[in-house]
């Protein structure tokens, strides 16, 4: 999957706070994401994240919809 800074990622499993939306805040071999519900930050390898993602909403699309 392709991610970019500011993109929103929807995951298969919800976070403890109940949100399934995450914002990409760092991109490289490992990716840092921030929960849109509670603000907790998590870093993981791209391959691990690829298995957990349902959908990616590009940052440009999200700005248009708000």
C-alpha positions as CSV (number, residue, x, y, z in Angstrom):
1,X,0.0,0.0,0.0
2,X,1.0,3.6,-0.5
3,X,1.0,6.1,2.3
4,X,2.0,9.7,2.6
5,X,2.3,12.3,5.4
6,X,-1.0,13.5,6.6
7,X,-3.0,10.6,5.1
8,X,-5.7,8.9,7.2
9,X,-5.5,5.2,7.6
10,X,-8.6,3.1,8.5
11,X,-7.6,-0.2,10.3
12,X,-9.4,-3.5,10.6
13,X,-9.3,-3.5,14.4
14,X,-10.4,-0.5,16.5
15,X,-8.0,1.1,19.0
16,X,-8.8,0.9,22.7
17,X,-10.4,4.3,22.6
18,X,-12.8,3.1,19.9
19,X,-11.4,4.9,16.9
20,X,-10.2,3.0,13.8
21,X,-8.7,6.2,12.1
22,X,-5.0,7.0,12.2
23,X,-3.0,9.8,10.7
24,X,0.5,9.2,9.2
25,X,3.0,11.5,10.9
26,X,6.3,9.9,9.8
27,X,7.0,7.8,6.8
28,X,10.0,5.6,6.0
29,X,11.0,2.0,6.6
30,X,9.0,2.3,9.8
31,X,5.8,4.4,10.0
32,X,4.6,6.5,12.9
33,X,0.8,7.0,13.1
34,X,-1.4,9.0,15.5
35,X,-4.8,7.8,16.7
36,X,-7.4,10.4,15.6
37,X,-9.5,9.5,18.7
38,X,-7.1,9.8,21.6
39,X,-3.8,11.1,20.1
40,X,-1.7,8.1,21.0
41,X,1.3,7.6,18.7
42,X,2.5,4.2,17.5
43,X,5.5,3.3,15.4
44,X,5.6,0.1,13.3
45,X,7.2,-1.4,10.3
46,X,5.4,-0.8,7.0
47,X,4.9,-4.5,6.3
48,X,3.1,-4.9,9.7
49,X,0.9,-1.9,9.0
50,X,0.0,-3.1,5.5
51,X,-1.6,-6.2,7.0
52,X,-3.8,-4.1,9.3
53,X,-5.1,-1.5,6.9
54,X,-8.5,-1.5,5.3
55,X,-8.4,1.8,3.4
56,X,-6.2,4.9,3.0
57,X,-7.8,8.4,2.7
58,X,-5.3,10.8,1.0
59,X,-4.7,14.1,2.9
60,X,-6.0,16.1,-0.1
61,X,-9.4,14.3,-0.1
62,X,-9.8,14.8,3.7
63,X,-9.1,18.5,3.4
64,X,-11.8,18.9,0.7
65,X,-14.4,17.0,2.8
66,X,-14.0,19.1,5.9
